[in-house]
Amino acid sequence: MTLALASLILAGCAAPALRGPVPTERWELAGKLGLRNARQAESAWLNWRQCNQHYLLRLSGPLGQGLGWLEGNAHIARLHRDNSEAPQITHDPESSLEELLGTPVPVGALRYWARGEPAPRGEHRAQRDAEGRLTHLEQYAWSISYPSWHAEGLPARLVLTRADLRLTLLIKSWSALPAEQCPTWPS
């Protein structure tokens, strides 16, 4: 696991690739998610497609080992583990993602946090730099710091903490998502 964390840190040093302007409602990001708490330290590659309210998150582990994917919207989601035959339908995607990864990930709010915005519902406290970019955000009992940004104004790294849990999202690339590549389930 130490090797996985070392590669996560080194991945943050590589030059990120950005491809064109990224719209607010249809985007894709590729990166790495690091998870650390008192019991575990893990990492997974992450590919996230967001199209309006629909999302598709694909997670894979070290050396391309598949973990699974989560697809849905704010009301319903489908979790598919790579070692399972049938997807699990859920109305609680955050609990399903926690079951897959072994730790909570606030997928509903992370959609906004990853773009450098507070989630639209819920109280928050924010600190911004001279350019108006978030440097620190507190929302839903999470503390989010933004230590680095891509030149185009999108976050390159987020560090989320809550109690003894630390999530690090290293975003290698952002891109606009054409409508024909949008997730179609559920409608």
C-alpha positions as CSV (number, residue, x, y, z in Angstrom):
1,M,0.0,0.0,0.0
2,T,3.0,2.3,0.6
3,L,3.8,2.0,-3.1
4,A,0.3,3.0,-4.1
5,L,0.4,6.1,-1.9
6,A,3.9,7.0,-3.2
7,S,2.6,6.7,-6.8
8,L,-0.4,8.9,-5.7
9,I,1.9,11.6,-4.5
10,L,4.1,11.4,-7.6
11,A,1.1,11.6,-9.8
12,G,0.3,15.0,-8.3
13,C,3.7,16.2,-9.6
14,A,3.1,15.4,-13.2
15,A,1.9,18.1,-15.6
16,P,-1.9,17.9,-15.9
17,A,-3.5,17.8,-19.3
18,L,-6.5,20.0,-20.0
19,R,-8.5,19.8,-23.2
20,G,-10.6,22.9,-24.0
21,P,-13.1,24.8,-21.9
22,V,-15.2,22.6,-19.6
23,P,-18.9,23.4,-19.3
24,T,-20.6,23.4,-15.9
25,E,-23.1,20.6,-16.7
26,R,-21.3,18.2,-19.1
27,W,-17.8,17.3,-18.1
28,E,-15.4,14.5,-17.6
29,L,-12.4,14.2,-15.2
30,A,-9.7,11.6,-14.9
31,G,-7.6,11.3,-11.9
32,K,-6.7,9.4,-8.8
33,L,-8.6,9.1,-5.5
34,G,-6.5,8.4,-2.3
35,L,-8.3,7.2,0.8
36,R,-6.7,7.2,4.3
37,N,-8.1,6.5,7.7
38,A,-6.9,4.7,10.9
39,R,-7.6,1.2,9.3
40,Q,-6.5,1.6,5.7
41,A,-4.6,3.6,3.0
42,E,-5.8,2.9,-0.5
43,S,-5.9,4.5,-3.9
44,A,-8.0,4.0,-7.1
45,W,-8.0,5.5,-10.5
46,L,-11.2,7.5,-11.1
47,N,-13.0,8.5,-14.3
48,W,-16.0,10.6,-13.7
49,R,-18.5,11.6,-16.4
50,Q,-21.2,14.2,-15.3
51,C,-24.0,15.1,-17.7
52,N,-26.6,17.4,-16.1
53,Q,-27.9,15.3,-13.2
54,H,-26.6,12.0,-14.4
55,Y,-23.1,10.7,-13.5
56,L,-21.0,7.7,-14.2
57,L,-18.0,7.0,-11.9
58,R,-15.6,4.2,-12.9
59,L,-13.0,3.1,-10.3
60,S,-10.1,0.8,-10.9
61,G,-7.3,-0.2,-8.5
62,P,-3.6,-0.7,-8.8
63,L,-2.3,-2.3,-12.0
64,G,-5.7,-1.8,-13.6
65,Q,-7.6,-4.1,-11.2
66,G,-11.3,-3.3,-11.6
67,L,-13.3,-2.1,-8.6
68,G,-16.5,-1.2,-10.3
69,W,-18.7,1.7,-11.3
70,L,-21.5,3.8,-10.0
71,E,-24.1,5.4,-12.3
72,G,-27.1,7.4,-11.5
73,N,-28.6,10.7,-10.4
74,A,-29.7,12.3,-7.1
75,H,-32.6,9.8,-6.7
76,I,-31.4,6.4,-7.9
77,A,-28.1,4.7,-8.7
78,R,-26.7,1.5,-10.0
79,L,-23.6,0.0,-8.5
80,H,-21.7,-2.6,-10.4
81,R,-18.7,-4.4,-8.9
82,D,-16.3,-5.9,-11.4
83,N,-16.4,-9.2,-9.5
84,S,-20.2,-9.3,-9.4
85,E,-22.7,-10.4,-12.0
86,A,-25.7,-8.2,-11.3
87,P,-25.7,-4.5,-10.6
88,Q,-27.2,-3.3,-7.3
89,I,-29.9,-0.7,-7.6
90,T,-29.8,1.8,-4.7
91,H,-31.4,5.0,-3.6
92,D,-28.4,5.7,-1.4
93,P,-25.4,6.0,-3.8
94,E,-23.1,7.3,-1.0
95,S,-23.6,4.2,1.1
96,S,-23.1,2.0,-2.0
97,L,-19.9,3.7,-2.8
98,E,-18.8,3.4,0.8
99,E,-19.5,-0.3,0.5
100,L,-17.4,-0.6,-2.6
101,L,-14.4,1.5,-1.3
102,G,-14.7,0.7,2.4
103,T,-14.9,4.4,3.4
104,P,-17.5,7.2,2.9
105,V,-17.2,9.4,-0.2
106,P,-19.7,12.3,-0.5
107,V,-20.5,11.7,-4.2
108,G,-23.5,14.1,-4.2
109,A,-21.5,17.1,-3.0
110,L,-18.2,16.0,-4.6
111,R,-19.7,16.8,-8.0
112,Y,-19.5,20.5,-7.0
113,W,-16.5,20.4,-4.8
114,A,-14.4,18.9,-7.6
115,R,-15.2,21.9,-9.8
116,G,-14.2,24.3,-7.0
117,E,-17.8,25.2,-5.9
118,P,-19.8,24.7,-2.7
119,A,-22.8,22.3,-3.1
120,P,-25.9,24.4,-3.8
121,R,-27.8,23.2,-0.8
122,G,-26.5,23.4,2.7
123,E,-24.6,25.8,4.8
124,H,-21.0,26.3,4.1
125,R,-18.0,28.5,5.0
126,A,-15.5,29.4,2.2
127,Q,-12.2,31.1,1.9
128,R,-11.0,32.3,-1.5
129,D,-7.7,33.6,-2.9
130,A,-7.2,36.9,-4.7
131,E,-8.4,35.3,-8.0
132,G,-11.7,34.2,-6.4
133,R,-10.7,30.5,-6.3
134,L,-11.6,28.4,-3.3
135,T,-8.7,27.8,-0.9
136,H,-10.8,26.2,1.8
137,L,-14.4,25.0,2.1
138,E,-16.4,23.6,5.0
139,Q,-19.7,21.9,4.2
140,Y,-21.6,18.8,5.4
141,A,-19.0,18.2,8.2
142,W,-16.3,17.9,5.6
143,S,-13.3,20.2,5.4
144,I,-12.0,20.7,1.8
145,S,-8.7,22.4,0.9
146,Y,-7.6,23.3,-2.6
147,P,-3.8,23.3,-2.7
148,S,-3.5,23.4,-6.5
149,W,-5.4,24.5,-9.6
150,H,-5.1,24.0,-13.3
151,A,-4.2,27.1,-15.3
152,E,-7.8,27.2,-16.8
153,G,-9.3,27.7,-13.3
154,L,-10.3,24.2,-12.5
155,P,-9.0,22.3,-9.4
156,A,-6.1,20.0,-9.8
157,R,-6.0,18.7,-6.2
158,L,-8.6,18.5,-3.4
159,V,-8.0,17.2,0.1
160,L,-11.2,16.3,2.0
161,T,-11.0,15.5,5.7
162,R,-13.6,14.5,8.2
163,A,-12.8,13.0,11.6
164,D,-10.0,10.5,11.0
165,L,-10.7,10.2,7.2
166,R,-8.7,11.9,4.5
167,L,-9.6,11.7,0.8
168,T,-7.2,13.2,-1.8
169,L,-8.5,13.7,-5.3
170,L,-5.7,14.4,-7.9
171,I,-7.3,15.5,-11.1
172,K,-5.1,14.8,-14.1
173,S,-7.4,16.0,-16.8
174,W,-10.7,17.9,-17.4
175,S,-12.6,17.8,-20.6
176,A,-16.0,18.9,-22.0
177,L,-18.3,16.0,-22.6
178,P,-20.3,15.8,-25.8
179,A,-24.0,15.2,-25.3
180,E,-23.8,11.8,-27.2
181,Q,-21.3,10.5,-24.5
182,C,-23.7,11.3,-21.6
183,P,-24.8,8.5,-19.4
184,T,-28.4,7.5,-20.3
185,W,-29.5,5.5,-17.3
186,P,-31.6,6.3,-15.3
187,S,-33.8,8.6,-17.4
